[in-house]
Amino acid sequence: LKAVCGYPLLKGLEAAMSLICQLSGQVPEEPVASPQGNVFEKRLIEKHLETAGKCPVTSEELAVSDLIPLRVNKVAKPRPLSATSIPGMLTLFQNEWDAVMTETFQLKENLDATRQQLAHTLYQHDAACRVIARVLRERDMAREQVTALQAALAQARATGMVPGDVDMEPEAVAGMTEDIMARLDETAAALTGTRKKRKAPPTQASVDTVKGFSCSGSHPIHQSTAPGILCVDHMLSVPSVVCTGGKDTVVAVYNTAQKKVLGKMTGHTKPITAVKMLESHNLQLVLSASEDCTARIWAASDGWASSYEAGPVVKMHSGVVCGVSAHPSGDYFITGSHDKSWAFHAIDGRTITHNSDLDYSVTSIKFHPDGRLLATGTSTNEIKIWDSKTQSLAESLSGHQGTITSLSFSENGYYLATGSQDGTAKLWDLRKAINFHTVNVGTPVNNVAFDHFGQYLAVCSSSVKVLNFADKTTLVDTVELGDHEGPVMGAIWGQDAKSLFTVSMDRMLRAFG
């Protein structure tokens, strides 16, 4: 062996073979030597010295710092007996695979649990954000209402208007005075002469234009929790601004061009039945009637696009207030109620007269264009025409077979359109007190509306049917608009009949043009 390998290599092999741990009797992985020349496995001798502090062979004092590391080639550990055959190795692989799968399953379970915890946490965070947003919104609304009430109170003190939420008891009825009657006569005289001579301008929409009407905008401006818009109004002086009343008890002013809500008025506690926009003494006002038995006056603080302040609240009626209509002078308005009465009010909220000795419920109410007359629809299927000044009954119109739901005067004052639950709309010549045309739509008529010059009539039921005068007494079909997905509750014409705004129980305000 010396001759073949050489003496130095043999000495090295002998030295490597002699590195046996004195504690374990095995070849050490990380050998160290004591000053006395004894070889140990480093981790074993360090643990021994922590407890004994002496060399296990010579029993002499020995510290970890006294150990001398030895540099030797790494010794491969012998393969275990189970890995020396193919079946044994397959068993090892199977055990390792099972361990990996078990660990993977546990990791997936932990991942799912973590995902659920994260989703729950995110849901709680989102719910908290919504609650905070709602609370902040309610706080801001409360602040706005407080500011509006303070401004309304200051305005009431300055102008003598009755502050909001003040009961208007029967003993507060002021009565028709000579000044009021003179104002009614003055307004009627000024309007009658010019109104009858007025002709449609060249810019008035032609029949072909109206036939080509299509939906140009759909606006869900009221809450979805109580879906349905029940009434609509519009002023020709502000072409793109409309006012709506919803089943959600909110009165809203909306700009259809900007697609923006200009103001929302809250105060009613039940659905809104009627709204009316008007200008009076340089004030922009909104009148609203509701099923909560009240009528309210709202004042714009600085134009239609500003905030709205709560004004007087009329609590004269004991039943649903079904309608409200403004006098052409802008100084007065009327309300009709299911409590079998209608009332005449000043624009500052004072009740002037209250006609409560009726044998029927008032279901709709409307002023004549010159304010000399007013009409009421009734639960007995009749239309009553009243003298505004004397409050006396001038005429009764019969012909419908159902409750009257809507009234609309033509601009020339000669014609009155009425809608009924019997599925018909009728046109009446007030000069002769006769019905000269009937439109049968088959479903209850919710609203009828003449355009400003009385050339077109919109009839609202399950859809909107538009008719036009072919001659002085004959109406013909123009177009039918069926875009709404629910009963159409109201319609109002825009400038020169070039647009039509409709509202429906589908919560949509739609613009046609």
Phi, psi and omega in degrees: 000322177296322182291326183279311188266336185093150185292316181300316181296322178296320178296322179295318179296320178296320180294317181295321181290339182273356179279085179240131180294130181290344182265313185263341182074017179239165179291124183286145175282323178229084187284144171226158182234146176274164178302335180279355177096009178276140183257138180222158166285128188303312185294328180287315182292328180293320177295321180295317182291334179295330183260322186260316182077010180229157178291131182290345182264309185261350182062018176274158179300134183212132179246161180298326181291342180278347184288143183247116178293144179246133178266115178221160175293145180295138182258122179289131180289144179295145181294138179295160185298326182291342183259013182266000179223160181296315177300322179295318179294321177298322178296318178299316180297319180296317179297319180295319179297316179299319180296318179297316180296319178298316179295320178298317178300316179296322178296318178296318178299316178297322179295316178298317179297319179294320178297316179297317178297320179294316179298316179298318180296317179296321178297316178298321179295317180295317178297319178296320178296319179295317179297316179297318179297318179295318179296318178295320179296317178295323177297315180296320178296320178296319178297318179296319179295319178298315179298317180295319179295321177296317179294320179295321178295318178295319179294321179296320179293327183281325186254349181085006177290148179288127181297160180298153177066026175261125181297135176257088184284160181303325181290350179274000180297125186278327182093154180283118181260168179297324179296319180294316180297322178295322178295320178296316179296318181298315179295316181296318180295320182291325184272325185298315183297320182276328185293319184288336180269352185289135177242155179297136181288165178299338181278356179301137181299135178281167178299320179296324178296315180293324177299332181270010180302138172217162183290122180255355179186139176235129188227107176275084190267353180249167187293146178278345180291330175229074189293144176131126172251124191259342184202160182209149174214164187203145176247135182295335181287343177232083193305324187260003184256128177231157178241135181229154174236133187245168174292342180279010178073012183255139171257125185237142172248126191228138175260110184287335179286317180273351184053052187221136174282119181277331179190146174234129183249121180242139182172325175291153181250356178222172184307148180276133182257335182201146174225153179213126175264139176203162174243130183219120178052049178065019176248139174265117186239153172233128174258140179222144176238153188213163174289352178278012175075018180234161168235143184233153176243129180240137182243131175283132184288328182201073180088167185296337182270007182263187177283161184243134183254141179287128178253215182296151175241122180267119180241037181290326188270155178249004178228183180304128174272109191267345183202156176214139181216140183262142176288145182303335179289340184080004183261346187219162173209162181236153177228145175238150187218158175287356178279016178068044178206162167221154187226151180247124187235153168278157185292347177272005175101351179286138176273127182267311176222153178224108181269099188243006182261047183260157180258013185209160175278140174275124184250347175197159184206145183202138173281146170292153182304330178262000175079000182285328181239166169215153181239145175233136171270150187232166177282352178263017174073015181248160172246127180254130177255127186241151170277121185296325186280313183270348181062024181261154181283124182263324184198152173238134181245124182239149179161331177285155178249011179213171181302140179283128184252336187204151179225145176207124176271144171285158185297326180285352176082358183277328189245150175230127175259138180229144176243151185217161176289352178282003177085017179232155169240132183242147175246134185240139171267110185291339180290330181245354181056046180232155174268118184252354178202142178230132177251120181256115181253348174089340178233158183308135178273122183267334184199146171231145184209120170281152169283176189298329181255009173070021180271327183240151177229127176258129179244120185255125173217243173285341174217184178250119179253124181253132178236158176226155179283117173283325171214197188293334184233005183241126176252141178234155180294137178252303181200154174239128184252112184245032184286333182290151180257008178214176178304136179274122188261341182195157178211149177213138183273149177267190182302129176056027178057025179272354178213158179218128179252131181230152177230156188211168175290353175278008175075016184251135163262119181245141177250130178243144179184000000 
